[in-house]
Amino acid sequence: MKAVTYGLIVLLAILHQDFWWWDDSDTLVFGFVPIGLAYHAGISMVAALLWAAAVKFCWPADADAVEEESDFAASAEKAGGRS
C-alpha cells in the first residue's frame, strides 16, 4: 500500500502543475469561479484525502509505542534510575 500511496503523491504533484488552464481566463465554474481556481480547490481536496490515507495505511503501527518507551526512559533517568 505504501508504494501505491507514494505513486499517488507523485501523480498529484504532477497534476498540480496545471499548465493546460494557464491561458483560459474565460471559463467559469458555477458561473463565478475561474477554472484554474476550481481545479486547485479540487486538487486541495484530493491532497487532503490522500494524506489521510497515507496516515491510515502508511503510519508505522509501533510509532506511538516507541514514543511512550522513550518518555518512560527519560522519566526514569530524571528520577535517578528508579522506576
Sequence and secondary structure as in RCSB ss.txt:
>XXXX:A:sequence
MKAVTYGLIVLLAILHQDFWWWDDSDTLVFGFVPIGLAYHAGISMVAALLWAAAVKFCWPADADAVEEESDFAAS
AEKAGGRS
>XXXX:A:secstr
 HHHHHHHHHHHHHHH  GGGTT  S EETTTEEHHHHHHHHHHHHHHHHHHHHHHHHS TTHHHHHHHHHHHHH
HHHTTS  
